[in-house]
Amino acid sequence: MNAMAVSLILLSRHNLLGLPFLIWSGILGLARIGCGIHYLTDVLGGFALGAGSAAFVRRSRTGGAAVSRLLWYYHIATTAVSVWWKKCH
């Protein structure tokens, strides 16, 4: 699952934003099981695939650089929105 991969990449970089993603991916997995969309093994397999892809991206040289760049852009964007919000309100 993509939510699991995103949360584990963020948590591996000591970014606490990964915690809500981790909780969300767990809720999403449980909801899919509860609605009968997936079996438990489907969800666990998706979690394992997400964890494996997160580990692969985190350990690769270009993947790690891409994650760093994306997190830097995210930081710049949230700072800009925060400054704009304070000026407008």
C-alpha positions in Angstrom: 0.0 0.0 0.0 1.2 3.4 -0.9 0.2 4.9 2.5 2.4 2.4 4.3 5.4 3.1 2.0 5.0 6.9 2.6 4.6 6.5 6.3 7.7 4.3 6.7 9.8 6.5 4.5 8.9 9.6 6.6 9.4 7.7 9.9 12.8 6.4 8.7 13.8 10.0 8.2 12.7 10.9 11.7 9.8 12.9 10.4 6.8 12.7 12.7 4.4 13.4 9.8 4.8 9.7 9.1 2.9 8.8 12.2 -0.5 10.0 10.9 0.1 8.2 7.6 0.9 5.0 9.5 -2.3 5.3 11.5 -4.3 6.1 8.3 -2.9 3.1 6.5 -3.9 0.9 9.3 -7.4 2.3 9.4 -7.7 2.0 5.6 -6.5 -1.6 5.7 -9.0 -2.5 8.5 -11.8 -0.7 6.6 -11.1 -2.7 3.5 -11.3 -5.9 5.4 -14.4 -4.8 7.2 -16.2 -3.9 4.0 -15.3 -7.2 2.4 -13.2 -5.6 -0.3 -10.0 -7.5 0.6 -9.0 -10.5 2.7 -6.6 -10.1 5.6 -3.8 -11.7 3.6 -4.3 -9.1 0.8 -3.9 -6.2 3.3 -0.9 -7.8 5.0 0.7 -8.4 1.6 0.1 -4.8 0.7 1.7 -3.7 3.9 4.7 -5.9 3.3 5.0 -4.7 -0.3 4.8 -1.1 0.9 7.4 -1.7 3.6 9.7 -3.4 1.1 9.4 -0.6 -1.5 10.0 2.0 1.3 13.2 0.1 2.3 14.3 -0.1 -1.3 13.8 3.6 -2.0 15.3 4.6 1.3 18.5 2.6 0.7 19.0 3.5 -2.9 21.1 6.5 -3.6 18.8 8.2 -6.1 15.7 7.2 -4.1 17.1 8.7 -0.9 18.0 11.9 -2.8 14.5 12.1 -4.3 12.9 11.7 -0.9 15.2 14.4 0.6 14.3 16.7 -2.3 10.5 16.1 -1.9 10.6 16.7 1.8 12.6 19.9 1.3 9.9 21.1 -1.2 7.2 20.2 1.2 8.9 22.2 4.0 9.2 25.2 1.7 5.6 25.0 0.6 4.3 24.6 4.2 6.4 27.5 5.3 5.1 29.7 2.5 1.5 28.8 3.2 2.1 29.5 6.9 3.5 32.9 6.2 0.7 33.7 3.8 -1.9 32.6 6.2 -0.5 34.8 9.0 -0.4 37.9 6.7 -4.0 37.3 5.5 -5.6 36.7 8.9 
